[in-house]
Amino acid sequence: MTIGVVVFPGSNCDRDVGWAAEGCLGIPTRFLWHEERDLAGLEAVVLPGGFSYGDYLRCGAIARFAPVLEEVVAFAARGGPVLGICNGFQILTELGLLPGALTRNSRLHFVCEPTALTVRPGECRWLSGYDEAEVIQLPIAHGEGRYQCDPASLEAMEQAGQVVLRYEANPNGSVGDVAGLCNSTGNVLGLMPHPERACDPRTGGLDGQRLFASLLG
């Protein structure tokens, strides 16, 4: 098992993901510069958080054109596990791998705090290590994490079991308290909270560790 972590200009959580996977769980990790196209030997791909390209236009709007993401889309289409965290979630929506969009927080402020979440793992491979309706705590750190979609799309995703993470106390105004979504086949997960920051008890608990450990199952 080797995972690839995409590195964009301006992203800043790639090393955190590397430590969570390889440092805490012993999962070999390879960093992928955004201009690369070679995913050979990888069994999962992570799009980390951070301000890719400075987020000067719309979160993920520039990053979606990176050459490596053409390969990530094809990788996901083959059933490969893909995880997008924070800005990575935003990139997944820009790519069309997940529906909806992420916009400015309802109070227009950056929020950085521990957040309680309800997990509804369903068929999501990344969340197979969690129990149904389990409440966990992960940190958030974003200024543009307010999930938006039309009511009909939200209802359809809820019925299909694609809304896999919800905020207990919505910190950013996301419709339906959505904190994380999975695609219909269960291999692509996008979430605003940072599981990589909750994999080492020295830096923030262990509630995120099972997410990465699911790749070992």
RODO-2510 file (C-alpha; in nm, 4 decimals, decimal comma):
residues 217
     n   res          X          Y          Z
     1     m     0,0000     0,0000     0,0000
     2     t     0,1409     0,3347    -0,1101
     3     i    -0,0563     0,6585    -0,1143
     4     g     0,0124     0,9683    -0,3204
     5     v    -0,0264     1,3170    -0,1722
     6     v    -0,0637     1,5937    -0,4296
     7     v     0,1424     1,9091    -0,3671
     8     f     0,0160     2,2362    -0,5159
     9     p     0,1836     2,5776    -0,5044
    10     g     0,0593     2,7205    -0,1753
    11     s    -0,0825     2,4028    -0,0227
    12     n     0,0388     2,3569     0,3335
    13     c    -0,1090     2,0363     0,4740
    14     d     0,0654     1,7842     0,2487
    15     r     0,3368     1,7092     0,5075
    16     d     0,0702     1,6725     0,7760
    17     v    -0,0975     1,4024     0,5652
    18     g     0,2397     1,2363     0,5100
    19     w     0,3015     1,2242     0,8838
    20     a    -0,0496     1,0928     0,9554
    21     a    -0,0135     0,8120     0,7022
    22     e     0,3531     0,7168     0,7150
    23     g     0,4663     0,8574     1,0481
    24     c     0,1711     0,7334     1,2518
    25     l     0,0537     0,4258     1,0591
    26     g     0,3540     0,3169     0,8550
    27     i     0,1738     0,3621     0,5203
    28     p     0,4347     0,4513     0,2545
    29     t     0,3665     0,7965     0,1109
    30     r     0,4787     0,9610    -0,2133
    31     f     0,4453     1,3331    -0,2724
    32     l     0,3160     1,4256    -0,6198
    33     w     0,4037     1,7655    -0,7627
    34     h     0,1016     1,9133    -0,9415
    35     e     0,2713     1,8862    -1,2819
    36     e     0,3299     1,5109    -1,2521
    37     r     0,1185     1,2513    -1,4294
    38     d     0,2666     0,9258    -1,3021
    39     l     0,0414     0,7512    -1,0493
    40     a     0,1993     0,4109    -1,1072
    41     g     0,2201     0,2024    -0,7915
    42     l    -0,0245     0,4153    -0,5947
    43     e    -0,3284     0,2601    -0,4293
    44     a    -0,4858     0,5829    -0,3005
    45     v    -0,4531     0,9571    -0,3629
    46     v    -0,5028     1,2477    -0,1216
    47     l    -0,5674     1,6112    -0,2131
    48     p    -0,4583     1,7960     0,1021
    49     g    -0,5716     2,1226     0,2550
    50     g    -0,4026     2,4581     0,2190
    51     f    -0,4359     2,7563    -0,0102
    52     s    -0,3602     2,6098    -0,3511
    53     y    -0,2532     2,8898    -0,5855
    54     g    -0,3498     3,1329    -0,3100
    55     d    -0,7241     3,0720    -0,3731
    56     y    -0,7351     3,4088    -0,5486
    57     l    -1,0237     3,3156    -0,7776
    58     r    -1,2495     3,0508    -0,6275
    59     c    -1,1347     2,7678    -0,4053
    60     g    -0,9938     2,4906    -0,6242
    61     a    -1,0825     2,6661    -0,9499
    62     i    -0,7211     2,7009    -1,0622
    63     a    -0,5953     2,3786    -0,9083
    64     r    -0,8481     2,1740    -1,1065
    65     f    -0,6433     2,2358    -1,4228
    66     a    -0,3273     2,0789    -1,2801
    67     p    -0,1962     1,7940    -1,5012
    68     v    -0,1892     1,5483    -1,2108
    69     l    -0,5630     1,5893    -1,1617
    70     e    -0,6403     1,4517    -1,5067
    71     e    -0,4812     1,1317    -1,3840
    72     v    -0,6630     1,1519    -1,0508
    73     v    -0,9992     1,1712    -1,2288
    74     a    -0,9109     0,8616    -1,4316
    75     f    -0,7841     0,6895    -1,1155
    76     a    -1,1149     0,7600    -0,9389
    77     a    -1,3126     0,6354    -1,2391
    78     r    -1,1295     0,3026    -1,2068
    79     g    -1,2413     0,2799    -0,8446
    80     g    -0,9233     0,4115    -0,6846
    81     p    -0,9691     0,5695    -0,3399
    82     v    -0,9427     0,9498    -0,3512
    83     l    -0,9607     1,1774    -0,0464
    84     g    -0,9979     1,5560    -0,0560
    85     i    -0,9437     1,7490     0,2690
    86     c    -1,0538     2,1128     0,3076
    87     n    -0,9158     2,2796    -0,0082
    88     g    -0,8928     1,9262    -0,1472
    89     f    -1,2702     1,8907    -0,0988
    90     q    -1,3156     2,2170    -0,2861
    91     i    -1,1023     2,0827    -0,5705
    92     l    -1,3142     1,7656    -0,5886
    93     t    -1,6272     1,9757    -0,6397
    94     e    -1,4533     2,1852    -0,9074
    95     l    -1,3524     1,8640    -1,0854
    96     g    -1,7099     1,7360    -1,0745
    97     l    -1,6096     1,4294    -0,8716
    98     l    -1,8455     1,5511    -0,5989
    99     p    -2,1541     1,7724    -0,6383
   100     g    -2,2104     2,1211    -0,5018
   101     a    -1,9687     2,3989    -0,4127
   102     l    -1,7861     2,5492    -0,1138
   103     t    -1,8359     2,9198    -0,0429
   104     r    -1,7442     3,1809     0,2195
   105     n    -1,8383     3,0933     0,5756
   106     s    -2,1727     3,2393     0,6795
   107     r    -2,0108     3,4886     0,9193
   108     l    -1,7335     3,5702     0,6703
   109     h    -1,4638     3,4773     0,9217
   110     f    -1,1917     3,2135     0,9207
   111     v    -1,2766     2,9430     1,1757
   112     c    -1,0154     2,7247     1,3445
   113     e    -1,1439     2,5000     1,6229
   114     p    -1,2194     2,1409     1,7256
   115     t    -1,5556     2,0326     1,5854
   116     a    -1,7904     1,7484     1,6756
   117     l    -1,9093     1,5422     1,3796
   118     t    -2,1621     1,2643     1,3303
   119     v    -2,0377     0,9871     1,1012
   120     r    -2,2697     0,7968     0,8676
   121     p    -2,0166     0,5756     0,6907
   122     g    -2,2559     0,3891     0,4608
   123     e    -2,0575     0,2480     0,1692
   124     c    -1,7706     0,4964     0,1973
   125     r    -1,4456     0,3027     0,1971
   126     w    -1,2570     0,5760     0,3795
   127     l    -1,4978     0,5608     0,6761
   128     s    -1,5282     0,1843     0,7111
   129     g    -1,3553     0,1956     1,0495
   130     y    -1,6266     0,4110     1,2089
   131     d    -1,9609     0,3075     1,3562
   132     e    -2,2961     0,4304     1,2301
   133     a    -2,3949     0,7569     1,4011
   134     e    -2,0638     0,7693     1,5899
   135     v    -1,9697     1,1180     1,7099
   136     i    -1,6038     1,2097     1,6656
   137     q    -1,4021     1,5279     1,6979
   138     l    -1,1777     1,6700     1,4263
   139     p    -1,0299     2,0188     1,3839
   140     i    -1,1477     2,2587     1,1161
   141     a    -0,9502     2,5500     0,9689
   142     h    -1,1152     2,7322     0,6812
   143     g    -1,2640     3,0573     0,5635
   144     e    -1,4532     2,9098     0,2677
   145     g    -1,6079     2,5849     0,3866
   146     r    -1,9793     2,6559     0,3620
   147     y    -2,1220     2,3714     0,1544
   148     q    -2,3914     2,4703    -0,0937
   149     c    -2,6195     2,2749    -0,3249
   150     d    -2,9827     2,2911    -0,4281
   151     p    -3,2447     2,1208    -0,2055
   152     a    -3,3246     1,8488    -0,4584
   153     s    -2,9581     1,7488    -0,4881
   154     l    -2,9184     1,7405    -0,1107
   155     e    -3,2258     1,5203    -0,0716
   156     a    -3,1007     1,2830    -0,3410
   157     m    -2,7580     1,2568    -0,1751
   158     e    -2,9148     1,1948     0,1639
   159     q    -3,1315     0,9170     0,0240
   160     a    -2,8280     0,7648    -0,1494
   161     g    -2,6213     0,7738     0,1709
   162     q    -2,3657     1,0161     0,0295
   163     v    -2,3820     1,2645     0,3183
   164     v    -2,1349     1,0821     0,5405
   165     l    -2,0267     1,3557     0,7843
   166     r    -2,2400     1,6208     0,9527
   167     y    -2,1541     1,8979     1,1942
   168     e    -2,3120     1,8682     1,5370
   169     a    -2,3034     2,2484     1,5696
   170     n    -2,2729     2,3958     1,2224
   171     p    -1,9751     2,6386     1,2319
   172     n    -1,9942     2,7753     0,8772
   173     g    -2,3571     2,7675     0,7607
   174     s    -2,3277     2,4596     0,5376
   175     v    -2,6609     2,3463     0,3971
   176     g    -2,7856     2,0382     0,5800
   177     d    -2,4933     2,0634     0,8252
   178     v    -2,2820     1,8887     0,5590
   179     a    -1,9181     1,8404     0,6601
   180     g    -1,8292     1,5583     0,4225
   181     l    -1,9601     1,3825     0,1122
   182     c    -1,8850     1,0556    -0,0628
   183     n    -1,9535     0,9689    -0,4249
   184     s    -2,2102     0,7050    -0,5194
   185     t    -1,9503     0,4287    -0,5526
   186     g    -1,7894     0,4964    -0,2146
   187     n    -1,4312     0,5558    -0,3259
   188     v    -1,4169     0,9394    -0,3338
   189     l    -1,4521     1,1332    -0,0080
   190     g    -1,4405     1,5091     0,0446
   191     l    -1,4513     1,6669     0,3892
   192     m    -1,3803     2,0073     0,5374
   193     p    -1,2425     1,8880     0,8765
   194     h    -0,8781     1,7783     0,8963
   195     p    -0,8420     1,4094     0,9937
   196     e    -0,4636     1,4297     0,9467
   197     r    -0,4482     1,6663     1,2439
   198     a    -0,6106     1,4054     1,4671
   199     c    -0,3808     1,1079     1,4121
   200     d    -0,1130     1,1757     1,6715
   201     p    -0,2055     1,2128     2,0417
   202     r     0,0737     1,4688     2,0779
   203     t    -0,0949     1,7092     1,8388
   204     g    -0,4703     1,6561     1,8603
   205     g    -0,6207     1,3186     1,9451
   206     l    -0,6760     1,0048     1,7409
   207     d    -1,0252     1,0355     1,5909
   208     g    -0,8831     1,0850     1,2417
   209     q    -0,6503     0,7868     1,2479
   210     r    -0,9122     0,5271     1,1538
   211     l    -0,9838     0,7144     0,8322
   212     f    -0,6309     0,6531     0,7026
   213     a    -0,6146     0,3078     0,8633
   214     s    -0,9143     0,2036     0,6508
   215     l    -0,6708     0,1724     0,3595
   216     l    -0,4997    -0,1130     0,5393
   217     g    -0,8157    -0,3223     0,5730
***
